[in-house]
Amino acid sequence: MARVALLVLTLLLVARSVSAQSFALGEAVYEENCAVCHGQLVDAPGPTDDEAGAIPAYYQGHNYLLAVSPETLRAAVLYGVPGAGMQGFGGAISDVQLESLIGYI
């Protein structure tokens, strides 16, 4: 029984470490590729649509990026958003970077 508990504890610690690494990678990808248009993921208003040409992450008191599904975010990042001025990043970021970015958001 002690071995099972030790194994579970070890797995939880490893998962937490991977999670922290994934979060840090997602944050770095966001800062490098997304923040210029979407603003910071902080509790402050970002630029308006007129200023940046895109809906910021934090938009007039509502975090737009939290209101859409991971699948919608994934498609927008990969293929862009036609008519909204957002380019696609497919091929510019790796699958690991993409999944870390989605997890970060």
N, C-alpha and C positions, 0 to 999 in steps of 0.2 A: 504494500500500500504506500509506503514511504517513497518507493521508486517511482510510482505513478504520479504522486504529488510533485516530486522533484522534476519529472519530465514535463508535467503541465506548467509548472512555474517557469521552467527554462523556455518552453515554447512561447509563453506569454511575454517574457522579457525579450526574446528575439523578435516577436511580432511588433512589440512596442518600439524597438530600435529601428526596424524596417519602416514602420509607420513614421517615425520622426525623420528618418532619412528621406522618405518619399515626400513628406510635407515640405522639407527644406528644398528639395529639388523642384517641387511644384511652385513654391514661392519664387525661386530663382528664375524659372521659366516665365512666370507671370510678370515679374519685374522687368525682365529682358524684352519680352515680346508683347505684353498686353497693357501694362500700366500706362504707357504713353497715351493711349486713347481712352482706356477704361478707368483710369485713376487708381488710386490705392484702395485696397480692401480694408479700409478703416472707417471709423464713425465720423466722417466728414463729407460734405458734398463734393462731387467731382466736377469736371467741366460740363457745360451744357452741350446739347446736341450741336448747336450752332458753332461752338468753339472747337470741338474735336471731331465732329462728323460721325460720332458713334455714341451709343448709349453707354455712359460710364458704369463701372461696376456698382458704385454707390450713387444712386440717382434720386435726388430730391427726397431723401429720407427712406428710400426703399432699395434694398440690395437686389437689383434685377437678376444678377447671376445666380442667386439662391432660389429664384422663382422658376427656373427652367430645369428640366431633367438633365441628368448626366449625358444621355444620348443626344439631346439637342445641343448641349455644349460641345460634345465631341464632334458632331457634324459641323457646327459653326467654326470650330477651330480648324478642322481639316479642310473644309471646302469654302469657307468664308460665308458671308451673308450678302447675296446679291441685292443691290439697291440700297444697302446701308453703309457702303464704303469699307466694309471689312474684308480684307484679303484672307485667303486660306493659308494655313501653315503646314498642310500636308507635304511631306518631304523635307520640310525645314526643321521639324522637331521629330525626335524618335518616338516610338510607341511608349517607351518607359517615361519619357518626358511628358507625353500627352496624358497618360494615366495619372501621373503625379500632379499635373496641372489641374485635371478634373477633380482629383481628391483635395487639392489645396482650396479650390474655389468652393 
